[in-house]
Amino acid sequence: MKKVMTKIMFALLAITMIAGGAQAATIYKKDGLTYKLKGDIQIQLRQKAGDDEDFGVDYDDLELKNAVSYDLGNDLKAFAELDFGFKKAAEGSQDSINFEEAYVGFGYKTYSILFGNTDNAADEFGVFGGYESVIAEDAFDGQGLTSGEDLIRADIETEFVTVVLSHELKAENDETSTEIFVSGEFSGVELGAAYQVYEEDADAEDVTSWGLSVAYDAKVVWVGADYSLSDQDGDETSEMNLALEVPVSAVTLGAGYSYIDADTADDEVSAYYANVTYKFPTQKNVKVFAEVQDSDEDDVDPGFLVGMQLKF
């Protein structure tokens, strides 16, 4: 117990020091050049759901994002982003900095095209609202195919619909994939759909995944549901998510249910979460939160966490 309390005290001290220095940062803006330093710092005290898991400090996000854009005139801009994460360093790894994203591109009004290392179109899918997940968030996440190192991506936004296209080029490991995500919002109802084709190499069977989602924002309550399925050589894995959020002033109450059924597994698995989030009214980018998670898998004890996030 004494060791646990010591960890808690050190974590709260670290969070307090971080909170004192957080601020929005436009580093430079002149002659059409804008350079912004963005950050996402989330630290939590957590015991993972599982069998006899330890309680400790978890560094969920420690990211610094360098965003640069040039105004080229006539609504055209060139942009780049270089992101670094410090999660591994905080957890005691010898690597002091973990490379996160790097890409360059062009934008015209609400359209853009980029290439480099970043999230693909399938990463946009889903209604999962938990801080941590006990099982995969959806079929795309279950395949581990929501980002790429040799990616070309295009984003198209209109008044009624958003379309994201991406393609992972074959590189050193011969892997390739193509994704599309489409979403639209009408009278508070948001519909989404995603599709992905993945090829491990020229001799492997394609893995196809697709998903559909719907969400409704009634202001006093937000509800969402999604269903996704992945097919690999006849072996299917399907997943469903239900999510609920209720805002009460500066507090948001959330809960969710996930269900996964895989042909390659003996049992179906259900998982649950419930959380509460408080955003400070004077600073919306500062929040504290707590969550509990559980599943019906054998030998899995409930997990819980409390934490704090600052973004700039």
C-alpha positions in Angstrom: 0.0 0.0 0.0 2.8 2.4 0.8 4.4 1.8 -2.6 1.0 2.5 -4.3 0.6 5.8 -2.4 4.1 6.8 -3.4 3.3 6.2 -7.0 0.1 8.3 -6.7 2.0 11.2 -5.1 4.6 11.3 -7.8 2.0 11.1 -10.5 0.0 14.0 -9.0 3.2 16.0 -8.7 4.0 15.4 -12.4 0.5 16.3 -13.5 0.6 19.5 -11.5 4.0 20.6 -13.0 2.7 19.9 -16.5 -0.6 21.8 -15.9 1.4 24.9 -14.8 3.2 25.2 -18.1 0.4 24.3 -20.6 -0.5 27.0 -23.1 -1.5 27.5 -26.7 1.6 28.0 -28.9 1.7 29.8 -32.3 5.5 30.0 -32.5 5.7 32.0 -35.7 3.3 33.7 -38.1 4.6 36.1 -40.7 4.7 36.5 -44.5 2.3 33.6 -45.1 4.2 31.1 -42.9 2.5 29.7 -39.8 4.3 27.4 -37.3 2.3 25.9 -34.5 3.5 23.7 -31.7 0.6 21.4 -30.5 0.6 19.1 -27.6 -1.4 16.2 -26.0 -0.4 15.2 -22.5 -2.5 12.5 -20.8 -1.3 10.7 -17.7 -3.4 8.4 -15.7 -3.4 6.1 -12.7 -4.5 2.7 -14.0 -5.1 -0.9 -13.2 -5.7 -2.7 -16.5 -8.5 -5.2 -16.9 -7.0 -8.7 -16.7 -5.7 -11.3 -14.3 -3.9 -9.9 -11.3 -2.8 -6.7 -13.0 -0.7 -4.1 -11.1 -1.8 -0.6 -10.3 0.5 2.1 -11.5 1.1 5.3 -13.6 0.1 5.0 -17.3 1.4 7.5 -19.9 -1.4 7.3 -22.5 -0.3 10.3 -24.6 2.8 12.4 -24.4 2.9 14.0 -27.9 4.4 17.2 -29.4 3.2 18.1 -32.9 5.0 20.5 -35.1 2.6 21.9 -37.8 3.8 24.2 -40.5 1.8 25.8 -43.3 2.5 28.2 -46.1 -0.1 30.4 -47.8 0.5 30.1 -51.5 -2.4 32.4 -52.5 -5.7 31.8 -54.2 -6.9 29.6 -51.3 -4.0 27.2 -51.8 -1.6 26.2 -49.0 1.3 23.8 -48.5 1.5 22.1 -45.1 3.6 19.6 -43.2 3.5 18.0 -39.8 6.2 16.2 -37.7 5.1 14.6 -34.5 7.0 13.0 -31.6 5.9 10.9 -28.7 7.6 10.5 -25.3 5.5 7.6 -24.0 8.3 5.0 -24.2 10.8 7.3 -22.6 8.4 8.0 -19.7 7.9 4.2 -19.2 11.7 3.7 -18.9 12.6 2.7 -22.4 16.1 3.5 -23.7 14.5 5.3 -26.6 14.2 9.0 -25.5 11.8 9.9 -28.4 9.3 7.8 -30.3 8.6 9.0 -33.9 4.8 9.3 -34.4 3.9 11.0 -37.7 5.5 12.9 -40.6 3.7 14.0 -43.8 3.6 16.8 -46.3 0.7 18.0 -48.6 -1.3 20.6 -50.3 -4.7 22.0 -49.3 -7.3 23.9 -51.3 -10.2 25.3 -49.3 -11.7 22.2 -47.6 -9.8 19.7 -49.8 -6.3 18.3 -49.1 -3.9 15.6 -50.3 -0.9 14.4 -48.4 1.7 11.6 -48.3 4.0 10.2 -45.6 3.4 8.5 -42.2 0.0 9.0 -40.7 -3.4 7.5 -40.0 -5.4 6.0 -42.9 -9.1 6.5 -43.7 -10.2 3.4 -41.6 -9.0 5.2 -38.5 -11.9 7.7 -38.9 -14.5 4.9 -38.3 -16.3 4.1 -35.1 -18.3 5.4 -32.1 -16.2 3.9 -29.3 -16.0 6.5 -26.5 -13.8 4.8 -23.8 -10.5 6.0 -22.6 -9.1 2.5 -22.8 -10.4 -0.6 -24.5 -10.4 -4.2 -23.3 -10.9 -5.6 -26.8 -10.3 -4.1 -30.2 -12.4 -1.0 -30.9 -13.6 -2.3 -34.3 -12.7 -4.7 -37.1 -10.1 -2.3 -38.6 -8.4 -1.8 -35.2 -8.5 -5.6 -34.7 -6.5 -6.1 -37.9 -4.0 -3.4 -36.7 -4.5 -1.6 -40.0 -5.4 2.0 -39.1 -2.1 3.8 -40.1 0.7 3.5 -42.6 4.3 4.5 -43.2 4.0 4.8 -47.0 0.6 6.4 -47.2 -1.1 8.6 -49.7 -4.3 10.2 -48.3 -6.9 12.6 -49.7 -9.6 14.4 -47.6 -12.7 15.9 -49.2 -15.1 18.0 -47.1 -18.3 19.5 -48.4 -21.3 21.0 -46.7 -23.0 17.7 -46.4 -20.4 14.9 -46.6 -16.8 14.1 -45.7 -14.8 11.6 -47.8 -11.4 10.2 -46.9 -9.4 8.1 -49.3 -6.0 6.4 -48.5 -3.6 3.9 -50.1 -0.6 2.3 -48.5 2.1 1.8 -51.1 4.2 -1.4 -51.2 7.5 -0.8 -49.6 10.1 -3.0 -47.8 7.5 -5.6 -46.6 5.3 -5.9 -49.7 2.2 -4.9 -47.6 -0.4 -2.8 -49.3 -3.9 -1.6 -48.5 -6.7 0.8 -49.8 -9.3 2.5 -47.6 -12.3 4.7 -48.0 -14.3 6.4 -45.3 -17.5 8.4 -45.9 -19.6 10.3 -43.3 -22.5 12.8 -43.4 -24.6 14.6 -40.8 -28.3 15.4 -41.3 -30.5 17.0 -38.6 -28.3 15.7 -35.8 -27.9 12.2 -37.3 -24.4 11.2 -38.4 -23.9 8.3 -40.7 -20.5 6.7 -41.4 -19.2 3.9 -43.6 -15.7 2.5 -44.1 -14.2 -0.2 -46.4 -10.6 -1.6 -46.6 -8.7 -4.1 -48.7 -5.4 -5.3 -47.3 -2.8 -7.5 -49.0 0.1 -8.9 -46.9 2.0 -9.9 -50.0 1.5 -11.0 -53.6 0.8 -14.7 -52.5 -1.6 -14.0 -49.6 -5.4 -13.8 -49.7 -6.8 -10.3 -49.4 -8.3 -9.2 -46.1 -11.5 -7.2 -46.6 -13.1 -5.2 -43.8 -16.1 -3.0 -43.8 -18.1 -1.1 -41.2 -21.3 1.0 -40.8 -22.1 3.5 -38.0 -24.9 5.8 -36.9 -25.0 8.4 -34.2 -27.6 10.9 -33.0 -26.9 14.0 -31.0 -30.1 15.2 -29.2 -28.1 17.8 -27.2 -29.2 16.3 -23.9 -27.9 12.9 -24.9 -25.6 11.4 -27.6 -26.0 7.8 -28.7 -24.1 5.9 -31.3 -23.7 2.4 -32.7 -21.4 0.7 -35.2 -20.9 -2.7 -36.8 -17.8 -3.9 -38.6 -16.6 -7.2 -40.1 -13.3 -8.5 -41.3 -12.9 -11.5 -43.7 -9.6 -13.2 -44.1 -9.8 -16.3 -46.3 -13.2 -17.2 -45.1 -12.5 -16.6 -41.4 -14.7 -13.7 -40.3 -14.5 -11.5 -37.2 -17.4 -9.2 -36.5 -17.7 -6.5 -33.9 -20.5 -4.2 -32.6 -20.3 -1.1 -30.4 -22.9 0.8 -28.5 -22.0 4.1 -26.9 -23.8 6.7 -24.8 -22.8 10.2 -23.6 -24.9 12.5 -21.4 -23.5 16.1 -20.8 -24.5 17.7 -17.5 -23.0 21.2 -17.4 -19.2 20.7 -17.4 -19.5 17.0 -16.7 -20.0 14.3 -19.3 -21.2 10.8 -18.3 -20.3 8.0 -20.8 -20.9 4.3 -21.1 -20.4 1.7 -23.8 -20.8 -2.0 -24.7 -18.6 -3.9 -27.2 -19.2 -7.4 -28.7 -16.8 -9.4 -30.8 -17.3 -12.7 -32.5 -14.4 -14.4 -34.3 -14.5 -17.7 -36.3 -11.0 -18.4 -35.0 -12.0 -18.1 -31.3 -14.0 -20.5 -29.2 -16.1 -17.9 -27.4 -17.7 -14.6 -28.1 -16.5 -11.8 -26.0 -18.4 -8.8 -24.5 -16.8 -5.8 -22.9 -18.1 -2.8 -21.0 -17.0 0.6 -19.8 -18.4 3.6 -17.9 -16.6 6.9 -17.5 -17.1 10.5 -16.2 -15.2 13.5 -17.6 -15.0 17.0 -16.2 -13.8 19.8 -18.5 -12.9 23.1 -16.8 -15.3 25.8 -18.0 -12.6 28.4 -18.3 -10.2 26.0 -20.1 -11.9 23.4 -22.3 -8.5 21.8 -23.2 -8.0 20.8 -19.5 -10.0 17.8 -18.2 -10.0 15.2 -15.5 -11.7 11.8 -15.9 -12.3 8.4 -14.4 -13.3 5.1 -16.0 -14.0 1.4 -15.2 -13.8 -1.4 -17.7 -14.6 -5.1 -17.7 -15.3 -8.1 -20.0 -16.9 -11.5 -19.7 -13.6 -13.3 -20.6 -12.3 -15.9 -18.2 -9.8 -14.7 -15.5 -10.3 -11.0 -16.3 -10.8 -8.8 -13.3 -12.3 -5.3 -13.8 -10.0 -2.4 -14.6 -10.1 1.2 -13.6 -8.3 4.5 -14.1 -8.3 8.1 -13.1 -6.4 10.7 -15.0 -5.9 14.2 -16.4 -5.4 15.5 -20.0 -4.1 18.8 -21.3 -4.0 19.8 -24.9 -2.7 22.9 -26.7 
